[in-house]
Amino acid sequence: MLKVTIELWPFGDDTKRKVIAEVEIWNDGNHPDRPMFGNYKGVFHAPGRQTRHLQIADHARGLGAWVLLERFLDLMMRVCHPGAKDPGSSGGI
């Protein structure tokens, strides 16, 4: 399982840190005949927001954890904010 935690550190002070979001991602084990690929499930938590359960099918494991996380974040943004603009199209970071 992968777990990513996003913390807010006001003015860089870790003694005042606060968790603002977490995601947990795990392989659901449904690809025993194709070990190069995995189906993954994920749960997104954020205080005061609805918990989201998402899944990614046929992820090529060789692409690694960062690509898997990116796919989950992209899916989460499309599900939670379907009308949001792509930051790249508006001159964002």
VEXTOR-937539 format. One record per residue (C-alpha): residue in one letter; y, z negated, x negated. Coordinates in steps of 0.5 Angstrom, whole numbers, padded with zeros to 4 digits, always signed. Example, Ala and Ser with C-alpha at 12.3 -4.5 7.8 and 13.67 -1.06 7.14 Angstrom:
BEGIN
A-0009-0016-0025S-0002-0014-0027
//
This chain:
BEGIN
M+0000+0000+0000L+0007+0001-0002K+0013-0003+0000V+0020-0002-0001T+0025-0007+0000I+0033-0005+0000E+0037-0011-0001L+0045-0012+0000W+0048-0016-0006P+0055-0018-0004F+0059-0016-0010G+0053-0016-0015D+0051-0023-0013D+0044-0024-0013T+0044-0031-0010K+0047-0028-0004R+0042-0022-0003K+0040-0020+0004V+0034-0016+0006I+0037-0010+0010A+0031-0006+0011E+0024-0005+0009V+0018+0000+0009E+0011-0001+0008I+0007+0006+0007W-0001+0006+0007N-0007+0011+0006D-0010+0011+0013G-0017+0013+0010N-0018+0019+0014H-0019+0024+0008P-0026+0022+0005D-0028+0029+0004R-0021+0032+0001P-0019+0026-0004M-0013+0031-0007F-0010+0029+0000G-0008+0023+0004N-0006+0021+0011Y-0001+0016+0011K+0002+0011+0016G+0009+0007+0015V+0013+0002+0018F+0020+0001+0018H+0024-0005+0019A+0031-0007+0019P+0034-0014+0022G+0037-0012+0029R+0034-0005+0030Q+0027-0003+0033T+0021-0003+0028R+0019+0005+0027H+0012+0007+0026L+0011+0014+0023Q+0006+0018+0020I+0005+0024+0015A-0001+0028+0015D-0004+0032+0009H+0000+0029+0003A-0002+0032-0004R-0003+0025-0007G-0001+0029-0014L+0006+0029-0012G+0006+0022-0013A+0010+0016-0009W+0017+0018-0010V+0015+0025-0006L+0011+0021-0001L+0017+0016+0000E+0022+0022+0001R+0018+0025+0006F+0018+0018+0010L+0025+0017+0010D+0026+0025+0012L+0022+0024+0018M+0025+0017+0020M+0032+0020+0019R+0030+0026+0024V+0027+0021+0029C+0032+0016+0029H+0038+0020+0028P+0036+0027+0031G+0044+0029+0031A+0046+0027+0024K+0048+0032+0019D+0045+0033+0013P+0049+0030+0007G+0049+0036+0003S+0052+0040+0008S+0058+0036+0009G+0060+0035+0001G+0056+0028+0001I+0052+0025-0005
//
